[in-house]
Amino acid sequence: MKNTVAVILSLILPAALPGISGAVEKASVDSPAPAFTLKDASGVSRSLSSYAGKYVILEWVNFGCPFVGKHYGSGSMQELQRTMTARGAIWLSICSSAPGSQGYYDGEALQAKLKEENASPTAYLVDAEGTVGKLYGARTTPHMFIIDPHGVLIYEGGIDNIASTDRDDIAKATNYVKEVMAAAWEGKPIPVKTTRSYGCSVKYR
């Protein structure tokens, strides 16, 4: 009887986690990206499944983090967002900071912050419970993930290869998002699938 109950619970509990559809499978490169639904800065629900057939770039963000500030303060992150979305990719910025923690904004404060930063993603998603961040194993801000049109995770890791807060390093760095997307769009093998992300720790609950 105990074994039967354990099996039933193992099937039911994963589906009950907020923000996630169906059974919970942690993100893994070369495997289907886990489904999720989160509300955007305007309170509208956004589901990963609605972007099927497109490249989707996930960017974990915390505007209070100096590593994030390096990329936004220079304008390079916004330029990359505009470049990718202009070619048809979906860019989802996700904030997993808990309420009261660094990087958490909501309501009018969030709208004002996005305007101040001149952010240009397809959508900014609020993951205040940290459910989606933990599902994907997001450890730092920034931490980047790329999903192909078939829904497969093809890259996870750092935005580039120079772990610093110095804006002058951006021009010297290899930007992995650019590198992976260039290869993907040209139908070439993905040059790098996993790298070490750098930045501030995600401010989970």
Secondary structure, 3 states (H helix, E strand, C coil): CHHHHHHHHHHHHHHHCCCCCCCCCCCCCCCECCCCEEEECCCCEEEHHHHCCCCEEEEECCCCCHHHHHHHHCCHHHHHHHHHHHCCCEEEEEECCCCCCCCCCCHHHHHHHHHHHCCCCCEEEECCCCHHHHHHCCCEECEEEEECCCCEEEEEECCECCCCCCHHHCCCCCEHHHHHHHHHHCCCCCCCCECCCCCEECCCC
